[in-house]
Amino acid sequence: MESEKMSSDIPKETPEPSVSAEDYYVGVDLGQKRDHSVVAVILKKNGQITLVHMKRFALGTEYQAIIDYLKLVGERFRNVRAFYIDQTGVGEAFPENARRAGIKNVEGIELSLPRKSDVMTNVKQVMEQKRLHIPRDRELIIEMNAEIAKLTEAGKTKFHHRSGTHDDRLWALALAVYSSRYEITRFVPFAAFGHISKHPWERPQIKYPIAGTAKSDN
């Protein structure tokens, strides 16, 4: 099984896979000039979800290079059940090119405001159930704590990050967790990290601990 250590290296191909009930899910948050592209891989086993690999690409990285990397991810983690790719800014072209490259189980996700709320609600629920295990990655934890959810005048929840910060790692992880959600019961309240604009049903702010953290070699 892949170490829980965070890695920025291209995953190496393993020998013939052994019989295993382990399932992997991949989340991809795409960026280019202003935001980084990030690939997150989670392992789901016996209801527990572990972040086993995360790669953040340099600004300006060509999308073809990311597709090539996803092919290597599929070779390294043989049992990838889904690649959930944020296609909000790029449309269907990127997921389609990934499929043409031979990557299986690709799903393009349009992150509309309702879908963003669903994705964050899902990852919050998993955290509250103490089923999410991540390394002590400082940058990822900063992103999780700095995410802001605000209700718009139309009553929808809008997510953004504070000035000078990023949330690319967070969304890649959240998409990976979301792609593994099918065994999870639906959860009605929306999720938020950081501060929430005041609302009649707002509860006092709670800091959600990162469950099952493991020591990183970074």
N, CA, C and O of each residue as an XYZ file, in Angstrom:
872
protein
N       0.846     -1.186      0.000
C       0.000      0.000      0.000
C       0.881      1.235      0.000
O       1.947      1.232      0.616
N       0.466      2.266     -0.663
C       1.237      3.503     -0.753
C       1.378      4.133      0.613
O       0.424      4.153      1.390
N       2.539      4.642      0.911
C       2.786      5.315      2.186
C       1.899      6.534      2.316
O       1.489      7.118      1.313
N       1.597      6.924      3.551
C       0.784      8.104      3.792
C       1.598      9.383      3.628
O       1.045     10.477      3.743
N       2.879      9.272      3.366
C       3.713     10.451      3.150
C       3.286     11.191      1.896
O       3.036     10.576      0.859
N       3.202     12.508      1.990
C       2.884     13.306      0.822
C       4.062     13.283     -0.128
O       5.216     13.292      0.300
N       3.771     13.253     -1.420
C       4.845     13.183     -2.390
C       4.539     14.070     -3.574
O       3.393     14.165     -4.012
N       5.567     14.718     -4.090
C       5.417     15.515     -5.309
C       6.033     14.800     -6.499
O       6.065     15.345     -7.602
N       6.521     13.592     -6.287
C       7.151     12.846     -7.376
C       6.108     12.060     -8.149
O       5.054     11.701     -7.624
N       6.431     11.799     -9.418
C       5.538     10.971    -10.224
C       5.516      9.577     -9.618
O       6.577      9.001     -9.379
N       4.320      9.012     -9.358
C       4.269      7.687     -8.755
C       4.886      6.644     -9.666
O       4.669      6.657    -10.877
N       5.658      5.739     -9.078
C       6.313      4.706     -9.855
C       5.393      3.509    -10.049
O       4.561      3.198     -9.196
N       5.558      2.851    -11.180
C       4.744      1.686    -11.458
C       5.159      0.546    -10.531
O       6.347      0.328    -10.294
N       4.175     -0.174    -10.014
C       4.442     -1.270     -9.096
C       4.464     -2.589     -9.844
O       4.034     -2.657    -10.995
N       4.976     -3.669     -9.184
C       4.913     -4.995     -9.790
C       3.470     -5.446     -9.911
O       2.547     -4.682     -9.629
N       3.277     -6.685    -10.330
C       1.929     -7.200    -10.503
C       1.131     -6.990     -9.219
O       1.625     -7.294     -8.133
N      -0.105     -6.471     -9.326
C      -0.880     -6.179     -8.126
C      -1.306     -7.438     -7.402
O      -1.595     -8.461     -8.024
N      -1.341     -7.354     -6.071
C      -1.835     -8.468     -5.275
C      -3.341     -8.339     -5.110
O      -3.904     -7.277     -5.375
N      -3.992     -9.398     -4.678
C      -5.434     -9.371     -4.488
C      -5.740     -8.430     -3.325
O      -5.182     -8.594     -2.240
N      -6.605     -7.458     -3.530
C      -6.872     -6.459     -2.500
C      -8.264     -5.894     -2.675
O      -8.770     -5.793     -3.793
N      -8.877     -5.528     -1.567
C     -10.201     -4.911     -1.600
C     -10.084     -3.397     -1.513
O     -11.082     -2.708     -1.299
N      -8.896     -2.885     -1.674
C      -8.664     -1.459     -1.560
C      -9.101     -0.734     -2.832
O      -8.794     -1.165     -3.944
N      -9.819      0.367     -2.649
C     -10.273      1.177     -3.774
C      -9.665      2.568     -3.674
O      -9.596      3.156     -2.594
N      -9.222      3.087     -4.821
C      -8.633      4.419     -4.876
C      -9.548      5.359     -5.660
O     -10.231      4.943     -6.596
N      -9.549      6.617     -5.266
C     -10.332      7.658     -5.930
C      -9.439      8.884     -6.104
O      -8.629      9.211     -5.237
N      -9.607      9.552     -7.243
C      -8.717     10.674     -7.590
C      -9.547     11.936     -7.802
O     -10.559     11.916     -8.502
N      -9.107     13.028     -7.193
C      -9.711     14.333     -7.417
C      -8.713     15.239     -8.117
O      -7.531     15.246     -7.773
N      -9.180     16.003     -9.098
C      -8.297     16.887     -9.876
C      -8.886     18.292     -9.899
O      -9.979     18.510    -10.421
N      -8.155     19.235     -9.333
C      -8.551     20.639     -9.396
C      -7.636     21.313    -10.413
O      -6.419     21.350    -10.232
N      -8.218     21.841    -11.473
C      -7.430     22.397    -12.571
C      -7.210     23.904    -12.421
O      -8.123     24.647    -12.060
N      -6.004     24.327    -12.700
C      -5.666     25.743    -12.746
C      -4.570     25.908    -13.786
O      -4.164     24.935    -14.421
N      -4.088     27.135    -13.965
C      -2.977     27.307    -14.896
C      -2.161     28.550    -14.572
O      -1.024     28.429    -14.114
N      -2.705     29.737    -14.796
C      -1.914     30.946    -14.619
C      -1.990     31.504    -13.200
O      -0.970     31.892    -12.631
N      -3.190     31.545    -12.627
C      -3.360     32.121    -11.286
C      -3.443     31.053    -10.207
O      -2.998     31.270     -9.080
N      -4.010     29.903    -10.546
C      -4.179     28.823     -9.582
C      -3.416     27.595    -10.043
O      -3.234     27.370    -11.239
N      -2.977     26.811     -9.084
C      -2.250     25.586     -9.394
C      -3.217     24.451     -9.722
O      -4.340     24.416     -9.220
N      -2.772     23.530    -10.563
C      -3.488     22.267    -10.740
C      -2.992     21.304     -9.669
O      -1.798     21.245     -9.378
N      -3.920     20.553     -9.087
C      -3.578     19.616     -8.020
C      -4.277     18.287     -8.255
O      -5.449     18.246     -8.628
N      -3.547     17.205     -8.033
C      -4.093     15.852     -8.100
C      -4.023     15.250     -6.708
O      -2.959     15.244     -6.088
N      -5.149     14.743     -6.209
C      -5.197     14.085     -4.902
C      -5.702     12.661     -5.074
O      -6.659     12.421     -5.809
N      -5.058     11.721     -4.397
C      -5.459     10.316     -4.455
C      -5.804      9.862     -3.044
O      -5.011     10.025     -2.117
N      -7.000      9.287     -2.889
C      -7.389      8.747     -1.592
C      -7.582      7.238     -1.698
O      -7.914      6.709     -2.758
N      -7.368      6.572     -0.592
C      -7.640      5.148     -0.454
C      -8.868      4.996      0.426
O      -8.920      5.548      1.525
N      -9.860      4.246     -0.054
C     -11.037      3.953      0.764
C     -11.041      2.468      1.081
O     -11.073      1.629      0.181
N     -11.009      2.152      2.367
C     -10.974      0.758      2.801
C     -11.746      0.628      4.101
O     -11.464      1.320      5.079
N     -12.722     -0.267      4.098
C     -13.556     -0.491      5.288
C     -14.178      0.804      5.803
O     -14.284      1.021      7.010
N     -14.585      1.655      4.872
C     -15.237      2.905      5.238
C     -14.297      4.018      5.636
O     -14.731      5.157      5.806
N     -13.016      3.719      5.788
C     -12.027      4.731      6.160
C     -11.384      5.312      4.899
O     -11.134      4.594      3.930
N     -11.122      6.611      4.924
C     -10.573      7.311      3.766
C      -9.230      7.924      4.141
O      -9.133      8.691      5.099
N      -8.196      7.580      3.379
C      -6.840      8.042      3.669
C      -6.254      8.746      2.450
O      -6.265      8.202      1.346
N      -5.747      9.948      2.653
C      -5.042     10.647      1.578
C      -3.660     10.018      1.435
O      -2.846     10.082      2.356
N      -3.398      9.409      0.278
C      -2.139      8.689      0.097
C      -1.186      9.374     -0.874
O      -0.004      9.035     -0.919
N      -1.680     10.326     -1.645
C      -0.792     11.001     -2.598
C      -1.393     12.341     -2.990
O      -2.598     12.451     -3.219
N      -0.541     13.360     -3.065
C      -0.991     14.664     -3.551
C       0.136     15.312     -4.338
O       1.291     15.312     -3.912
N      -0.214     15.863     -5.488
C       0.767     16.521     -6.361
C       0.227     17.883     -6.776
O      -0.852     17.970     -7.362
N       0.969     18.947     -6.476
C       0.611     20.278     -6.958
C       1.583     20.659     -8.056
O       2.798     20.575     -7.876
N       1.048     21.079     -9.196
C       1.853     21.417    -10.367
C       2.232     22.894    -10.358
O       1.531     23.725     -9.781
N       3.333     23.199    -10.995
C       3.766     24.596    -11.128
C       2.762     25.373    -11.967
O       2.097     24.814    -12.840
N       2.662     26.674    -11.690
C       1.784     27.525    -12.494
C       2.198     27.448    -13.959
O       3.388     27.430    -14.274
N       1.220     27.403    -14.845
C       1.500     27.360    -16.272
C       1.715     25.969    -16.823
O       1.987     25.822    -18.015
N       1.601     24.942    -15.995
C       1.786     23.571    -16.489
C       0.720     23.246    -17.531
O      -0.468     23.461    -17.290
N       1.129     22.740    -18.665
C       0.197     22.397    -19.743
C      -0.721     21.254    -19.312
O      -0.312     20.354    -18.578
N      -1.954     21.308    -19.776
C      -2.935     20.288    -19.396
C      -2.538     18.897    -19.889
O      -2.880     17.898    -19.256
N      -1.822     18.822    -21.008
C      -1.404     17.511    -21.501
C      -0.452     16.841    -20.509
O      -0.480     15.622    -20.342
N       0.390     17.645    -19.854
C       1.297     17.093    -18.851
C       0.520     16.521    -17.670
O       0.930     15.524    -17.076
N      -0.594     17.149    -17.335
C      -1.419     16.652    -16.239
C      -2.114     15.355    -16.645
O      -2.236     14.439    -15.831
N      -2.568     15.268    -17.886
C      -3.170     14.030    -18.373
C      -2.147     12.901    -18.353
O      -2.466     11.778    -17.962
N      -0.917     13.197    -18.773
C       0.149     12.181    -18.723
C       0.383     11.716    -17.287
O       0.621     10.536    -17.033
N       0.311     12.658    -16.363
C       0.507     12.302    -14.958
C      -0.631     11.415    -14.459
O      -0.400     10.466    -13.709
N      -1.866     11.727    -14.877
C      -3.008     10.921    -14.463
C      -2.900      9.491    -14.987
O      -3.341      8.548    -14.331
N      -2.315      9.338    -16.168
C      -2.086      7.985    -16.682
C      -1.144      7.223    -15.765
O      -1.363      6.043    -15.493
N      -0.095      7.889    -15.284
C       0.835      7.253    -14.360
C       0.166      6.928    -13.026
O       0.441      5.897    -12.413
N      -0.713      7.821    -12.590
C      -1.466      7.559    -11.359
C      -2.309      6.295    -11.515
O      -2.367      5.461    -10.611
N      -2.966      6.162    -12.680
C      -3.777      4.976    -12.930
C      -2.953      3.705    -12.951
O      -3.440      2.643    -12.562
N      -1.698      3.798    -13.406
C      -0.816      2.631    -13.424
C      -0.312      2.293    -12.031
O      -0.175      1.123    -11.673
N      -0.039      3.330    -11.250
C       0.494      3.108     -9.905
C      -0.580      2.597     -8.942
O      -0.357      1.645     -8.195
N      -1.740      3.241     -8.972
C      -2.844      2.847     -8.100
C      -3.846      2.074     -8.959
O      -4.746      2.665     -9.556
N      -3.688      0.783     -9.016
C      -4.384     -0.030    -10.021
C      -5.904      0.004     -9.893
O      -6.612     -0.075    -10.897
N      -6.405      0.120     -8.673
C      -7.845      0.026     -8.449
C      -8.494      1.406     -8.341
O      -9.190      1.679     -7.362
N      -8.281      2.274     -9.322
C      -8.880      3.607     -9.296
C     -10.321      3.506     -9.784
O     -10.574      3.207    -10.950
N     -11.255      3.759     -8.880
C     -12.679      3.640     -9.204
C     -13.225      4.877     -9.899
O     -14.214      4.790    -10.627
N     -12.596      6.029     -9.685
C     -13.105      7.251    -10.318
C     -12.039      8.335    -10.327
O     -11.273      8.490     -9.376
N     -12.010      9.079    -11.424
C     -11.241     10.316    -11.530
C     -12.269     11.442    -11.614
O     -12.940     11.585    -12.637
N     -12.401     12.235    -10.569
C     -13.322     13.369    -10.599
C     -12.516     14.627    -10.920
O     -11.643     15.036    -10.155
N     -12.830     15.230    -12.072
C     -12.044     16.347    -12.585
C     -12.902     17.609    -12.644
O     -13.976     17.607    -13.246
N     -12.427     18.677    -12.023
C     -13.115     19.963    -12.084
C     -13.023     20.516    -13.500
O     -11.941     20.867    -13.971
N     -14.164     20.591    -14.172
C     -14.168     21.106    -15.549
C     -14.822     22.480    -15.631
O     -15.227     22.911    -16.710
N     -14.928     23.177    -14.488
C     -15.644     24.443    -14.442
C     -15.089     25.461    -15.437
O     -15.852     26.109    -16.153
N     -13.767     25.603    -15.484
C     -13.192     26.627    -16.345
C     -12.731     26.137    -17.700
O     -12.379     26.943    -18.562
N     -12.728     24.816    -17.905
C     -12.180     24.269    -19.148
C     -13.205     23.512    -19.982
O     -12.932     23.158    -21.129
N     -14.388     23.260    -19.412
C     -15.411     22.539    -20.150
C     -15.103     21.052    -20.252
O     -14.271     20.524    -19.514
N     -15.778     20.396    -21.165
C     -15.685     18.947    -21.316
C     -14.402     18.515    -22.019
O     -14.096     17.323    -22.047
N     -13.645     19.454    -22.587
C     -12.468     19.096    -23.389
C     -11.440     18.306    -22.585
O     -10.931     17.293    -23.064
N     -11.126     18.758    -21.365
C     -10.103     18.065    -20.580
C     -10.526     16.645    -20.213
O      -9.752     15.719    -20.455
N     -11.720     16.421    -19.638
C     -12.138     15.044    -19.343
C     -12.176     14.166    -20.586
O     -11.810     12.992    -20.533
N     -12.616     14.732    -21.699
C     -12.683     13.948    -22.931
C     -11.293     13.571    -23.419
O     -11.079     12.443    -23.863
N     -10.350     14.495    -23.344
C      -8.972     14.183    -23.747
C      -8.358     13.134    -22.818
O      -7.568     12.297    -23.254
N      -8.724     13.185    -21.542
C      -8.239     12.174    -20.598
C      -8.776     10.789    -20.983
O      -8.045      9.801    -20.928
N     -10.034     10.724    -21.367
C     -10.617      9.436    -21.787
C      -9.929      8.933    -23.054
O      -9.636      7.743    -23.177
N      -9.674      9.840    -23.993
C      -9.013      9.446    -25.239
C      -7.591      8.945    -24.979
O      -7.054      8.147    -25.747
N      -6.991      9.421    -23.891
C      -5.640      8.980    -23.538
C      -5.647      7.606    -22.876
O      -4.592      7.063    -22.547
N      -6.843      7.046    -22.683
C      -6.945      5.715    -22.110
C      -7.230      5.676    -20.626
O      -7.212      4.600    -20.028
N      -7.492      6.819    -20.013
C      -7.798      6.860    -18.591
C      -9.263      6.483    -18.392
O     -10.149      7.067    -19.016
N      -9.513      5.520    -17.535
C     -10.866      5.008    -17.325
C     -11.516      5.682    -16.122
O     -10.851      6.250    -15.256
N     -12.854      5.593    -16.106
C     -13.653      6.081    -14.971
C     -13.477      7.581    -14.739
O     -13.399      8.046    -13.602
N     -13.417      8.322    -15.838
C     -13.259      9.781    -15.755
C     -14.635     10.439    -15.690
O     -15.527     10.117    -16.475
N     -14.794     11.355    -14.754
C     -16.038     12.110    -14.611
C     -15.717     13.589    -14.516
O     -15.004     14.010    -13.605
N     -16.235     14.388    -15.447
C     -16.063     15.836    -15.378
C     -17.106     16.426    -14.450
O     -18.288     16.098    -14.550
N     -16.673     17.301    -13.541
C     -17.577     17.894    -12.553
C     -17.637     19.400    -12.747
O     -16.610     20.076    -12.688
N     -18.817     19.924    -12.976
C     -19.033     21.359    -13.083
C     -19.324     21.879    -11.683
O     -20.368     21.570    -11.109
N     -18.403     22.670    -11.128
C     -18.557     23.123     -9.753
C     -19.423     24.382     -9.680
O     -18.929     25.488     -9.460
N     -20.721     24.181     -9.870
C     -21.691     25.245     -9.646
C     -21.789     25.490     -8.146
O     -21.251     24.711     -7.359
N     -22.470     26.565     -7.735
C     -22.592     26.841     -6.307
C     -23.262     25.692     -5.546
O     -22.771     25.311     -4.483
N     -24.376     25.120     -6.055
C     -24.977     23.990     -5.334
C     -24.048     22.779     -5.272
O     -23.989     22.097     -4.249
N     -23.319     22.505     -6.360
C     -22.423     21.356     -6.359
C     -21.252     21.582     -5.387
O     -20.836     20.653     -4.696
N     -20.724     22.804     -5.333
C     -19.659     23.106     -4.370
C     -20.129     22.850     -2.948
O     -19.394     22.301     -2.127
N     -21.370     23.255     -2.666
C     -21.923     23.029     -1.335
C     -22.025     21.539     -1.035
O     -21.715     21.101      0.073
N     -22.462     20.758     -2.030
C     -22.547     19.303     -1.851
C     -21.172     18.703     -1.564
O     -21.018     17.858     -0.683
N     -20.173     19.161     -2.329
C     -18.816     18.608     -2.184
C     -18.265     18.913     -0.791
O     -17.701     18.031     -0.143
N     -18.424     20.157     -0.324
C     -17.910     20.526      0.982
C     -18.713     19.891      2.117
O     -18.145     19.518      3.143
N     -20.025     19.767      1.939
C     -20.848     19.095      2.934
C     -20.381     17.663      3.118
O     -20.293     17.159      4.238
N     -20.087     17.021      2.009
C     -19.668     15.616      2.050
C     -18.350     15.445      2.810
O     -18.235     14.570      3.668
N     -17.354     16.285      2.492
C     -16.059     16.130      3.157
C     -16.164     16.502      4.637
O     -15.476     15.907      5.467
N     -17.005     17.465      4.978
C     -17.226     17.821      6.384
C     -17.830     16.649      7.142
O     -17.427     16.353      8.267
N     -18.793     15.987      6.525
C     -19.423     14.842      7.179
C     -18.412     13.732      7.456
O     -18.396     13.141      8.536
N     -17.565     13.460      6.456
C     -16.550     12.425      6.626
C     -15.591     12.788      7.760
O     -15.186     11.920      8.533
N     -15.231     14.063      7.860
C     -14.348     14.516      8.934
C     -15.019     14.378     10.293
O     -14.391     13.936     11.254
N     -16.297     14.754     10.378
C     -17.010     14.652     11.650
C     -17.128     13.199     12.109
O     -17.143     12.914     13.306
N     -17.212     12.301     11.157
C     -17.281     10.879     11.483
C     -15.905     10.277     11.773
O     -15.786      9.084     12.056
N     -14.869     11.117     11.700
C     -13.490     10.711     11.951
C     -13.067      9.570     11.031
O     -12.402      8.621     11.445
N     -13.477      9.695      9.766
C     -13.112      8.691      8.771
C     -12.082      9.194      7.777
O     -11.652      8.453      6.893
N     -11.680     10.470      7.922
C     -10.706     11.041      7.000
C      -9.346     11.106      7.679
O      -9.213     11.672      8.764
N      -8.338     10.525      7.039
C      -6.988     10.468      7.595
C      -6.028     11.124      6.610
O      -5.925     10.702      5.458
N      -5.329     12.154      7.065
C      -4.393     12.859      6.189
C      -3.068     13.040      6.917
O      -3.032     13.044      8.147
N      -1.980     13.191      6.171
C      -0.687     13.492      6.791
C      -0.707     14.898      7.374
O      -1.618     15.684      7.112
N       0.314     15.200      8.170
C       0.425     16.557      8.716
C       1.060     17.464      7.664
O       2.220     17.861      7.772
N       0.265     17.777      6.651
C       0.734     18.657      5.590
C       0.299     20.081      5.921
O      -0.888     20.405      5.882
N       1.258     20.912      6.242
C       0.956     22.263      6.724
C       0.131     23.068      5.731
O      -0.843     23.714      6.118
N       0.504     23.040      4.461
C      -0.188     23.849      3.457
C      -1.638     23.395      3.273
O      -2.538     24.224      3.137
N      -1.858     22.096      3.268
C      -3.221     21.584      3.120
C      -4.081     21.996      4.310
O      -5.219     22.429      4.132
N      -3.552     21.865      5.510
C      -4.318     22.222      6.699
C      -4.625     23.723      6.727
O      -5.708     24.132      7.145
N      -3.665     24.538      6.279
C      -3.910     25.985      6.184
C      -5.072     26.257      5.233
O      -5.949     27.069      5.528
N      -5.069     25.572      4.087
C      -6.152     25.768      3.121
C      -7.499     25.355      3.706
O      -8.506     26.026      3.476
N      -7.527     24.265      4.455
C      -8.777     23.788      5.037
C      -9.309     24.778      6.060
O     -10.519     24.975      6.162
N      -8.419     25.397      6.814
C      -8.833     26.345      7.849
C      -9.146     27.730      7.289
O      -9.844     28.513      7.933
N      -8.634     28.038      6.090
C      -8.793     29.386      5.536
C      -9.976     29.503      4.576
O     -10.299     30.604      4.130
N     -10.622     28.392      4.256
C     -11.747     28.456      3.310
C     -12.936     29.157      3.959
O     -13.265     28.912      5.120
N     -13.571     30.031      3.189
C     -14.688     30.831      3.686
C     -15.953     30.483      2.907
O     -15.927     30.363      1.683
N     -17.059     30.322      3.630
C     -18.359     30.117      2.996
C     -19.259     31.290      3.350
O     -19.362     31.668      4.517
N     -19.906     31.863      2.353
C     -20.745     33.031      2.587
C     -22.058     32.871      1.838
O     -22.077     32.457      0.679
N     -23.165     33.206      2.516
C     -24.470     33.135      1.869
C     -24.676     34.352      0.980
O     -24.474     35.485      1.419
N     -25.073     34.127     -0.258
C     -25.355     35.224     -1.170
C     -26.757     35.764     -0.909
O     -27.517     35.181     -0.134
N     -27.096     36.865     -1.550
C     -28.430     37.431     -1.395
C     -29.496     36.473     -1.914
O     -30.651     36.527     -1.491
N     -29.100     35.598     -2.833
C     -30.037     34.622     -3.386
C     -30.169     33.390     -2.485
O     -30.909     32.461     -2.807
N     -29.455     33.385     -1.363
C     -29.559     32.268     -0.437
C     -28.679     31.082     -0.772
O     -28.854     29.997     -0.216
N     -27.730     31.281     -1.683
C     -26.821     30.197     -2.040
C     -25.484     30.391     -1.313
O     -25.128     31.500     -0.916
N     -24.760     29.281     -1.153
C     -23.491     29.334     -0.442
C     -22.351     29.495     -1.442
O     -22.207     28.696     -2.367
N     -21.545     30.533     -1.247
C     -20.411     30.795     -2.120
C     -19.121     30.577     -1.339
O     -18.976     31.074     -0.222
N     -18.184     29.834     -1.926
C     -16.919     29.524     -1.261
C     -15.781     30.338     -1.892
O     -15.741     30.536     -3.106
N     -14.874     30.796     -1.052
C     -13.666     31.445     -1.560
C     -12.594     31.365     -0.485
O     -12.869     31.029      0.667
N     -11.362     31.684     -0.886
C     -10.259     31.646      0.061
C      -9.767     33.060      0.337
O      -9.964     33.969     -0.470
N      -9.135     33.228      1.471
C      -8.648     34.551      1.858
C      -7.545     35.025      0.919
O      -6.839     34.218      0.315
N      -7.409     36.332      0.804
C      -6.375     36.924     -0.046
C      -4.999     36.440      0.396
O      -4.687     36.397      1.586
N      -4.189     36.079     -0.590
C      -2.841     35.605     -0.297
C      -2.758     34.125     -0.014
O      -1.676     33.602      0.256
N      -3.906     33.431     -0.071
C      -3.920     31.984      0.155
C      -4.462     31.272     -1.085
O      -4.925     31.910     -2.030
N      -4.397     29.958     -1.063
C      -4.945     29.139     -2.142
C      -5.875     28.089     -1.551
O      -5.856     27.848     -0.344
N      -6.683     27.468     -2.391
C      -7.519     26.356     -1.936
C      -7.496     25.190     -2.925
O      -8.403     24.358     -2.931
N      -6.453     25.131     -3.764
C      -6.369     24.101     -4.802
C      -6.238     22.702     -4.188
O      -6.884     21.760     -4.648
N      -5.413     22.566     -3.163
C      -5.245     21.264     -2.506
C      -6.567     20.812     -1.881
O      -6.958     19.649     -1.983
N      -7.236     21.754     -1.238
C      -8.500     21.440     -0.573
C      -9.530     20.908     -1.560
O     -10.188     19.904     -1.288
N      -9.677     21.576     -2.709
C     -10.700     21.153     -3.668
C     -10.337     19.830     -4.331
O     -11.221     19.023     -4.620
N      -9.059     19.596     -4.575
C      -8.661     18.301     -5.136
C      -8.995     17.183     -4.160
O      -9.536     16.151     -4.558
N      -8.671     17.384     -2.869
C      -9.003     16.394     -1.850
C     -10.513     16.219     -1.736
O     -11.012     15.095     -1.679
N     -11.242     17.341     -1.704
C     -12.696     17.269     -1.559
C     -13.344     16.527     -2.731
O     -14.293     15.768     -2.533
N     -12.840     16.741     -3.944
C     -13.379     16.031     -5.104
C     -13.100     14.536     -5.012
O     -13.950     13.720     -5.369
N     -11.914     14.176     -4.537
C     -11.586     12.755     -4.384
C     -12.523     12.101     -3.373
O     -13.046     11.013     -3.611
N     -12.728     12.776     -2.242
C     -13.629     12.242     -1.217
C     -15.058     12.165     -1.749
O     -15.776     11.198     -1.492
N     -15.460     13.189     -2.490
C     -16.812     13.233     -3.063
C     -17.050     12.080     -4.026
O     -18.150     11.531     -4.094
N     -16.010     11.717     -4.768
C     -16.168     10.624     -5.739
C     -16.356      9.278     -5.061
O     -16.793      8.322     -5.701
N     -16.033      9.184     -3.768
C     -16.170      7.926     -3.040
C     -17.410      7.916     -2.155
O     -17.534      7.069     -1.270
N     -18.326      8.849     -2.386
C     -19.414      9.112     -1.447
C     -20.565      8.123     -1.477
O     -21.424      8.181     -0.596
N     -20.626      7.225     -2.438
C     -21.860      6.489     -2.694
C     -22.348      5.647     -1.534
O     -23.534      5.321     -1.474
N     -21.471      5.284     -0.613
C     -21.892      4.524      0.555
C     -22.285      5.432      1.717
O     -22.647      4.961      2.795
N     -22.209      6.737      1.481
C     -22.451      7.699      2.547
C     -23.885      8.220      2.478
O     -24.365      8.583      1.404
N     -24.565      8.255      3.621
C     -25.923      8.772      3.684
C     -25.922     10.268      3.402
O     -25.018     10.992      3.818
N     -26.957     10.721      2.685
C     -27.049     12.145      2.373
C     -27.103     12.976      3.651
O     -27.671     12.561      4.662
N     -26.502     14.152      3.577
C     -26.380     15.030      4.728
C     -26.881     16.399      4.297
O     -26.391     16.952      3.313
N     -27.860     16.960      5.025
C     -28.537     18.154      4.553
C     -27.761     19.447      4.773
O     -27.583     20.196      3.813
N     -27.280     19.757      6.002
C     -26.612     21.057      6.194
C     -25.381     21.221      5.327
O     -24.683     20.247      5.045
N     -25.106     22.457      4.898
C     -23.931     22.701      4.071
C     -22.685     22.733      4.942
O     -22.756     22.947      6.152
N     -21.542     22.515      4.299
C     -20.274     22.502      5.033
C     -19.524     23.788      4.775
O     -19.703     24.429      3.739
N     -18.682     24.161      5.723
C     -17.846     25.334      5.529
C     -16.600     25.211      6.375
O     -16.625     24.659      7.475
N     -15.519     25.731      5.851
C     -14.292     25.833      6.610
C     -14.044     27.317      6.837
O     -14.298     28.131      5.949
N     -13.554     27.671      8.013
C     -13.314     29.070      8.295
C     -14.585     29.750      8.773
O     -15.380     29.143      9.490
N     -14.788     31.015      8.382
C     -15.897     31.806      8.886
C     -17.101     31.711      7.957
O     -16.960     31.553      6.744
N     -18.281     31.809      8.549
C     -19.530     31.765      7.794
C     -20.262     33.069      8.064
O     -20.296     33.542      9.200
N     -20.850     33.654      7.021
C     -21.607     34.871      7.232
C     -22.784     34.574      8.157
O     -23.349     33.481      8.115
N     -23.154     35.549      8.992
C     -24.173     35.297     10.004
C     -25.520     34.993      9.366
O     -25.903     35.586      8.358
N     -26.234     34.043      9.989
C     -27.524     33.621      9.492
C     -28.319     33.132     10.691
O     -27.708     32.672     11.656
N     -29.662     33.205     10.690
C     -30.447     32.814     11.855
C     -30.119     31.438     12.408
O     -30.210     31.228     13.618
N     -29.747     30.508     11.567
C     -29.472     29.165     12.076
C     -27.986     28.894     12.258
O     -27.579     27.749     12.453
N     -27.173     29.951     12.194
C     -25.734     29.760     12.346
C     -25.412     29.294     13.760
O     -25.889     29.866     14.740
N     -24.601     28.255     13.850
C     -24.125     27.773     15.126
C     -22.790     28.446     15.439
O     -22.155     28.986     14.533
N     -22.341     28.428     16.714
C     -21.015     28.984     17.022
C     -19.952     28.301     16.196
O     -20.060     27.112     15.897
N     -18.918     29.049     15.822
C     -17.873     28.499     14.975
C     -17.175     27.327     15.661
O     -16.821     27.410     16.837
N     -16.985     26.264     14.940
C     -16.344     25.067     15.470
C     -15.110     24.780     14.635
O     -15.158     24.848     13.407
N     -14.015     24.462     15.289
C     -12.820     24.037     14.567
C     -12.865     22.523     14.463
O     -12.866     21.824     15.476
N     -12.904     22.018     13.235
C     -12.975     20.588     13.024
C     -11.565     20.020     12.940
O     -10.823     20.354     12.016
N     -11.181     19.168     13.886
C      -9.825     18.606     13.853
C      -9.634     17.676     12.679
O     -10.589     17.077     12.186
N      -8.407     17.559     12.236
C      -8.083     16.625     11.166
C      -7.961     15.246     11.789
O      -7.044     14.986     12.567
N      -8.891     14.361     11.443
C      -8.927     13.050     12.084
C      -7.805     12.150     11.584
O      -7.453     12.160     10.404
N      -7.258     11.381     12.502
C      -6.296     10.346     12.123
C      -5.049     10.861     11.471
O      -4.519     10.202     10.576
N      -4.550     12.014     11.875
C      -3.356     12.555     11.231
C      -2.168     11.656     11.465
O      -2.022     11.044     12.523
N      -1.316     11.587     10.446
C      -0.101     10.766     10.539
C       1.102     11.650     10.294
O       0.996     12.644      9.575
N       2.223     11.319     10.862
C       3.421     12.140     10.732
C       3.956     12.086      9.320
O       4.102     11.006      8.747
N       4.255     13.258      8.746
C       4.779     13.330      7.388
C       6.284     13.446      7.414
O       6.869     13.947      8.375
N       6.907     12.973      6.342
C       8.355     13.101      6.218
C       8.769     14.414      5.597
O       9.956     14.711      5.471
N       7.743     15.225      5.197
C       8.069     16.490      4.528
C       8.787     17.433      5.476
O       9.140     18.547      5.089
